[in-house]
Amino acid sequence: MKQIIYTEWLKVRNYRTFWVMLLLALVIIPAGNFMVADKLSGNMEQISKMLGNPFSFPDVWLTMASLNSYISALFGLLLIILVTNEYTYRTNRQNVIDGWERRQFVYAKLFWLVAISVLTLVVATISGALVGIIYGNKPFSLEGYHYMLYYFLQFNVMLTIALLIGVLVKRAGLAIVLFVAYNMMLDQLLSFIVKRNAGAIGGLLPLQSGDELLPFPLVGKMVSTGDQYEAYVYVTAMIAYIALGIYLVFRKILKSDL
Protein backbone atom coordinates (compact mmCIF):
# COMPACT_ATOMS: atom_id res chain seq x y z
CA MET A 1 0.00 0.00 0.00
CA LYS A 2 2.88 2.37 0.71
CA GLN A 3 4.13 1.86 -2.84
CA ILE A 4 0.67 2.63 -4.23
CA ILE A 5 0.40 5.83 -2.19
CA TYR A 6 3.91 6.89 -3.17
CA THR A 7 3.12 6.30 -6.86
CA GLU A 8 -0.06 8.34 -6.59
CA TRP A 9 1.91 11.12 -4.90
CA LEU A 10 4.37 11.20 -7.79
CA LYS A 11 1.46 11.58 -10.22
CA VAL A 12 0.05 14.69 -8.50
CA ARG A 13 3.18 16.22 -6.96
CA ASN A 14 3.68 18.63 -9.86
CA TYR A 15 0.10 18.56 -11.15
CA ARG A 16 -0.95 22.17 -10.70
CA THR A 17 -4.59 21.62 -11.69
CA PHE A 18 -4.99 19.07 -8.91
CA TRP A 19 -3.64 21.37 -6.21
CA VAL A 20 -5.62 24.38 -7.41
CA MET A 21 -8.87 22.40 -7.49
CA LEU A 22 -8.18 20.78 -4.12
CA LEU A 23 -7.41 24.14 -2.50
CA LEU A 24 -10.47 25.76 -4.06
CA ALA A 25 -12.73 22.90 -2.96
CA LEU A 26 -11.41 23.08 0.60
CA VAL A 27 -11.73 26.87 0.75
CA ILE A 28 -15.33 26.77 -0.47
CA ILE A 29 -16.42 24.93 2.69
CA PRO A 30 -15.38 27.50 5.33
CA ALA A 31 -16.06 30.38 2.94
CA GLY A 32 -19.59 29.16 2.32
CA ASN A 33 -20.20 28.45 6.00
CA PHE A 34 -19.05 31.86 7.20
CA MET A 35 -20.76 33.74 4.37
CA VAL A 36 -24.14 32.17 5.13
CA ALA A 37 -23.70 32.62 8.88
CA ASP A 38 -22.69 36.25 8.48
CA LYS A 39 -25.56 37.08 6.10
CA LEU A 40 -28.29 35.34 8.08
CA SER A 41 -27.23 35.91 11.67
CA GLY A 42 -27.86 39.66 11.52
CA ASN A 43 -31.34 39.34 9.98
CA MET A 44 -32.99 36.60 11.98
CA GLU A 45 -33.37 37.89 15.52
CA GLN A 46 -37.16 37.48 15.52
CA ILE A 47 -36.97 34.03 13.91
CA SER A 48 -34.31 32.95 16.40
CA LYS A 49 -36.54 33.88 19.31
CA MET A 50 -39.20 31.51 18.03
CA LEU A 51 -37.20 28.70 16.45
CA GLY A 52 -33.71 29.00 17.89
CA ASN A 53 -30.38 30.03 16.40
CA PRO A 54 -29.23 27.53 13.74
CA PHE A 55 -25.65 28.70 14.25
CA SER A 56 -25.55 27.84 17.94
CA PHE A 57 -24.57 24.47 19.32
CA PRO A 58 -25.91 21.88 18.83
CA ASP A 59 -27.93 23.05 15.77
CA VAL A 60 -24.83 24.39 14.04
CA TRP A 61 -23.67 20.86 13.19
CA LEU A 62 -26.88 20.17 11.26
CA THR A 63 -26.83 23.62 9.65
CA MET A 64 -23.26 23.28 8.40
CA ALA A 65 -23.69 19.65 7.35
CA SER A 66 -26.81 20.58 5.37
CA LEU A 67 -25.07 23.53 3.71
CA ASN A 68 -21.90 21.54 2.95
CA SER A 69 -23.91 18.85 1.20
CA TYR A 70 -24.74 21.43 -1.49
CA ILE A 71 -21.27 22.91 -1.98
CA SER A 72 -19.02 19.85 -2.12
CA ALA A 73 -19.50 18.73 -5.73
CA LEU A 74 -16.09 20.12 -6.77
CA PHE A 75 -14.43 17.20 -4.97
CA GLY A 76 -16.29 14.82 -7.26
CA LEU A 77 -14.93 16.64 -10.31
CA LEU A 78 -11.45 16.38 -8.84
CA LEU A 79 -11.75 12.61 -8.42
CA ILE A 80 -13.11 12.24 -11.95
CA ILE A 81 -10.08 14.09 -13.33
CA LEU A 82 -7.71 11.86 -11.35
CA VAL A 83 -9.42 8.74 -12.71
CA THR A 84 -9.84 9.80 -16.34
CA ASN A 85 -6.25 11.06 -16.53
CA GLU A 86 -5.18 7.45 -16.05
CA TYR A 87 -6.92 6.53 -19.30
CA THR A 88 -5.93 9.71 -21.16
CA TYR A 89 -2.22 9.35 -20.43
CA ARG A 90 -2.24 5.51 -20.29
CA THR A 91 -0.64 5.52 -16.84
CA ASN A 92 -2.98 2.76 -15.65
CA ARG A 93 -1.74 0.49 -18.44
CA GLN A 94 1.86 1.39 -17.68
CA ASN A 95 1.34 0.55 -14.01
CA VAL A 96 0.13 -2.94 -14.97
CA ILE A 97 3.10 -3.38 -17.31
CA ASP A 98 5.37 -2.38 -14.42
CA GLY A 99 3.94 -5.14 -12.23
CA TRP A 100 0.76 -3.79 -10.62
CA GLU A 101 -2.26 -6.02 -10.35
CA ARG A 102 -5.47 -4.55 -11.74
CA ARG A 103 -7.01 -4.40 -8.28
CA GLN A 104 -4.14 -2.17 -7.16
CA PHE A 105 -5.35 0.46 -9.61
CA VAL A 106 -8.70 0.44 -7.77
CA TYR A 107 -6.92 0.59 -4.41
CA ALA A 108 -5.07 3.69 -5.62
CA LYS A 109 -8.31 5.48 -6.48
CA LEU A 110 -9.97 4.33 -3.28
CA PHE A 111 -7.03 5.87 -1.45
CA TRP A 112 -7.95 9.23 -2.97
CA LEU A 113 -11.61 8.71 -2.12
CA VAL A 114 -10.79 8.03 1.53
CA ALA A 115 -8.14 10.75 1.78
CA ILE A 116 -10.40 13.42 0.27
CA SER A 117 -13.33 12.34 2.46
CA VAL A 118 -11.35 12.45 5.70
CA LEU A 119 -9.72 15.78 4.81
CA THR A 120 -13.11 17.26 3.97
CA LEU A 121 -14.63 16.03 7.24
CA VAL A 122 -11.78 17.63 9.21
CA VAL A 123 -12.18 20.96 7.40
CA ALA A 124 -15.98 20.86 7.76
CA THR A 125 -15.70 20.06 11.48
CA ILE A 126 -13.27 22.90 12.18
CA SER A 127 -15.38 25.28 10.12
CA GLY A 128 -18.59 24.27 11.88
CA ALA A 129 -17.00 24.61 15.30
CA LEU A 130 -15.72 28.11 14.51
CA VAL A 131 -19.10 29.21 13.16
CA GLY A 132 -20.79 27.95 16.32
CA ILE A 133 -18.28 29.72 18.55
CA ILE A 134 -18.38 33.02 16.65
CA TYR A 135 -22.05 33.29 15.63
CA GLY A 136 -23.72 31.12 18.24
CA ASN A 137 -24.79 31.98 21.77
CA LYS A 138 -24.19 28.62 23.46
CA PRO A 139 -20.99 26.91 24.63
CA PHE A 140 -19.16 24.42 22.41
CA SER A 141 -20.77 20.99 22.31
CA LEU A 142 -20.43 17.82 20.24
CA GLU A 143 -24.11 17.08 20.72
CA GLY A 144 -25.60 16.74 17.26
CA TYR A 145 -22.22 15.98 15.66
CA HIS A 146 -23.75 12.85 14.15
CA TYR A 147 -25.14 15.11 11.43
CA MET A 148 -21.57 15.69 10.29
CA LEU A 149 -21.18 11.93 10.04
CA TYR A 150 -24.33 11.79 7.90
CA TYR A 151 -22.71 14.40 5.66
CA PHE A 152 -19.54 12.31 5.59
CA LEU A 153 -21.51 9.28 4.41
CA GLN A 154 -23.36 11.26 1.75
CA PHE A 155 -20.04 12.76 0.62
CA ASN A 156 -18.63 9.25 0.21
CA VAL A 157 -21.68 8.24 -1.84
CA MET A 158 -21.08 11.24 -4.10
CA LEU A 159 -17.39 10.38 -4.55
CA THR A 160 -18.26 6.74 -5.24
CA ILE A 161 -20.61 7.87 -7.98
CA ALA A 162 -17.85 10.10 -9.39
CA LEU A 163 -15.38 7.20 -9.29
CA LEU A 164 -17.82 4.85 -11.01
CA ILE A 165 -18.67 7.37 -13.75
CA GLY A 166 -14.97 8.07 -14.32
CA VAL A 167 -14.16 4.36 -14.68
CA LEU A 168 -17.13 3.66 -16.96
CA VAL A 169 -16.83 6.71 -19.22
CA LYS A 170 -13.02 7.17 -19.21
CA ARG A 171 -13.24 10.64 -20.78
CA ALA A 172 -13.07 13.66 -18.49
CA GLY A 173 -15.46 15.94 -20.37
CA LEU A 174 -18.33 13.50 -20.71
CA ALA A 175 -17.80 12.09 -17.21
CA ILE A 176 -17.98 15.57 -15.68
CA VAL A 177 -21.17 16.39 -17.61
CA LEU A 178 -22.82 13.16 -16.46
CA PHE A 179 -21.70 13.66 -12.86
CA VAL A 180 -22.90 17.26 -12.70
CA ALA A 181 -26.22 16.33 -14.32
CA TYR A 182 -26.83 13.54 -11.82
CA ASN A 183 -25.57 15.48 -8.82
CA MET A 184 -27.42 18.71 -9.56
CA MET A 185 -30.63 17.52 -11.21
CA LEU A 186 -31.25 13.85 -11.92
CA ASP A 187 -31.12 12.47 -8.38
CA GLN A 188 -33.52 15.13 -7.08
CA LEU A 189 -35.83 14.78 -10.09
CA LEU A 190 -36.05 11.00 -9.78
CA SER A 191 -36.61 11.32 -6.04
CA PHE A 192 -39.46 13.78 -6.62
CA ILE A 193 -41.12 11.50 -9.18
CA VAL A 194 -40.79 8.37 -7.04
CA LYS A 195 -41.99 10.17 -3.90
CA ARG A 196 -45.02 11.45 -5.73
CA ASN A 197 -45.96 8.02 -7.02
CA ALA A 198 -44.59 5.60 -4.41
CA GLY A 199 -44.11 7.61 -1.23
CA ALA A 200 -41.12 7.70 1.10
CA ILE A 201 -39.12 5.16 -0.91
CA GLY A 202 -38.18 8.05 -3.19
CA GLY A 203 -35.98 9.34 -0.39
CA LEU A 204 -33.76 6.27 -0.66
CA LEU A 205 -32.01 7.34 -3.85
CA PRO A 206 -28.21 7.69 -3.47
CA LEU A 207 -27.81 11.41 -2.78
CA GLN A 208 -31.34 11.97 -1.56
CA SER A 209 -30.72 9.51 1.29
CA GLY A 210 -28.30 12.01 2.79
CA ASP A 211 -30.58 14.98 2.08
CA GLU A 212 -33.38 13.31 4.02
CA LEU A 213 -31.13 13.31 7.09
CA LEU A 214 -29.85 16.87 6.61
CA PRO A 215 -32.73 19.37 6.38
CA PHE A 216 -31.77 22.97 7.11
CA PRO A 217 -32.81 23.47 10.77
CA LEU A 218 -35.23 26.39 10.30
CA VAL A 219 -36.85 24.79 7.25
CA GLY A 220 -37.18 21.50 9.06
CA LYS A 221 -38.97 23.21 11.96
CA MET A 222 -41.32 25.27 9.79
CA VAL A 223 -42.11 22.82 6.97
CA SER A 224 -43.27 19.24 7.28
CA THR A 225 -41.06 16.87 5.30
CA GLY A 226 -43.79 14.22 5.01
CA ASP A 227 -43.35 10.52 5.58
CA GLN A 228 -39.80 9.46 6.37
CA TYR A 229 -38.05 6.30 7.45
CA GLU A 230 -35.95 6.05 10.58
CA ALA A 231 -32.43 7.44 10.28
CA TYR A 232 -30.81 4.00 10.24
CA VAL A 233 -32.66 3.14 7.01
CA TYR A 234 -31.04 6.05 5.14
CA VAL A 235 -27.65 5.28 6.69
CA THR A 236 -27.95 1.66 5.61
CA ALA A 237 -28.95 2.75 2.11
CA MET A 238 -25.90 5.02 1.79
CA ILE A 239 -23.53 2.30 3.01
CA ALA A 240 -25.12 -0.11 0.51
CA TYR A 241 -24.64 2.38 -2.34
CA ILE A 242 -20.97 2.84 -1.44
CA ALA A 243 -20.43 -0.93 -1.33
CA LEU A 244 -22.28 -1.44 -4.62
CA GLY A 245 -20.35 1.33 -6.34
CA ILE A 246 -17.00 -0.03 -5.25
CA TYR A 247 -18.01 -3.53 -6.32
CA LEU A 248 -18.96 -2.25 -9.78
CA VAL A 249 -15.65 -0.40 -10.07
CA PHE A 250 -13.71 -3.56 -9.21
CA ARG A 251 -15.78 -5.58 -11.65
CA LYS A 252 -15.23 -3.10 -14.45
CA ILE A 253 -11.46 -2.86 -13.91
CA LEU A 254 -10.94 -6.61 -13.48
CA LYS A 255 -13.07 -7.63 -16.47
CA SER A 256 -12.42 -4.99 -19.12
CA ASP A 257 -9.46 -3.86 -21.19
CA LEU A 258 -7.28 -1.10 -19.79
Secondary structure, DSSP 8 states (H G I E B T S, - for coil): -HHHHHHHHHHHTT-HHHHHHHHHHHHHHHHHHHHHHHHHHTT-HHHHHHH--TTSTTHHHHHHHHHHTTS-HHHHHHHHHHHHHHHHTTHHHHHHHTT--HHHHHHHHHHHHHHHHHHHHHHHHHHHHHHHHHH-SS----TTTHHHHHHHHHHHHHHHHHHHHHHHH--HHHHHHHHHHIIIIIHHHHHHHHHHHHGGGGGGSHHHHHHHH---HHHHHHS---S---HHHHHHHHHHHHHHHHHHHHHHHHHS--
